[in-house]
């Protein structure tokens, strides 16, 4: 099978040098490159599947702080807290 490719002159010169260095014909070199890169045909309208990067590991924020309900209630019942709440409510 034969195929015609339109390749710019600079690329053809590189291809010929690489083929000469590899001791193969330019056609054989192109065939090798296609096989190495696993070039496959994609039907029109179909996109290649997008490969997403892996997700980062989850963050460890440690255990939540202990909540002492009785201590919180005592703080709310404290005279200073009551006075603060009354002052705050009067300001509104």
C-alpha positions as CSV (number, residue, x, y, z in Angstrom):
1,X,0.0,0.0,0.0
2,X,1.2,3.5,-0.7
3,X,0.2,6.8,0.7
4,X,1.3,10.4,-0.2
5,X,2.2,12.8,2.7
6,X,2.7,16.5,2.4
7,X,5.6,17.2,4.7
8,X,7.6,20.4,4.9
9,X,11.2,20.4,3.7
10,X,12.8,20.8,7.1
11,X,10.9,17.7,8.4
12,X,11.8,15.7,5.3
13,X,15.5,16.6,5.8
14,X,15.3,15.4,9.5
15,X,13.5,12.2,8.3
16,X,16.1,11.5,5.8
17,X,19.0,12.0,8.2
18,X,17.3,9.8,10.9
19,X,16.6,7.1,8.3
20,X,20.2,7.2,7.1
21,X,21.5,7.0,10.7
22,X,19.1,4.1,11.4
23,X,20.1,2.4,8.1
24,X,16.5,2.1,7.0
25,X,14.5,3.8,4.3
26,X,12.4,6.8,5.1
27,X,9.2,4.8,4.6
28,X,10.4,2.2,7.1
29,X,11.2,4.8,9.6
30,X,7.8,6.4,9.2
31,X,6.2,3.0,9.7
32,X,8.2,2.4,12.8
33,X,7.3,5.8,14.2
34,X,3.6,5.2,13.6
35,X,3.8,1.8,15.3
36,X,5.8,3.2,18.3
37,X,3.3,5.9,18.8
38,X,0.3,3.6,18.4
39,X,-1.5,5.9,16.0
40,X,-5.1,4.8,15.6
41,X,-7.9,6.1,13.5
42,X,-10.7,7.9,15.4
43,X,-14.0,8.0,13.6
44,X,-15.4,11.5,12.9
45,X,-17.5,12.8,15.7
46,X,-15.9,10.7,18.4
47,X,-13.4,12.3,20.7
48,X,-10.6,10.4,22.3
49,X,-11.4,9.8,26.0
50,X,-10.1,12.5,28.2
51,X,-7.7,11.2,30.8
52,X,-8.1,13.1,34.0
53,X,-5.2,13.5,36.4
54,X,-5.5,11.4,39.6
55,X,-7.2,13.0,42.6
56,X,-5.0,14.3,45.4
57,X,-5.0,12.4,48.6
58,X,-7.7,13.5,51.1
59,X,-6.7,16.0,53.8
60,X,-6.5,14.8,57.4
61,X,-7.8,17.6,59.5
62,X,-7.5,15.5,62.6
63,X,-10.3,14.7,65.0
64,X,-12.9,17.5,65.8
65,X,-12.5,19.3,69.0
66,X,-14.4,18.0,72.0
67,X,-17.5,19.9,72.7
68,X,-18.5,20.2,76.4
69,X,-22.2,21.1,76.5
70,X,-22.1,21.7,80.2
71,X,-19.2,24.1,80.0
72,X,-20.9,25.9,77.2
73,X,-24.1,26.2,79.2
74,X,-22.2,27.4,82.2
75,X,-20.6,30.1,80.0
76,X,-24.1,31.2,78.8
77,X,-25.4,31.3,82.3
78,X,-22.5,33.4,83.5
79,X,-23.5,36.9,84.6
80,X,-21.1,38.6,82.1
81,X,-22.6,36.6,79.3
82,X,-26.2,37.5,80.3
83,X,-25.2,41.2,80.6
84,X,-23.5,41.1,77.2
85,X,-26.6,39.5,75.6
86,X,-28.9,42.2,77.2
87,X,-26.6,44.9,75.9
88,X,-26.5,43.4,72.5
89,X,-30.3,43.1,72.3
90,X,-30.9,46.6,73.4
91,X,-28.6,47.9,70.7
92,X,-30.8,46.5,68.0
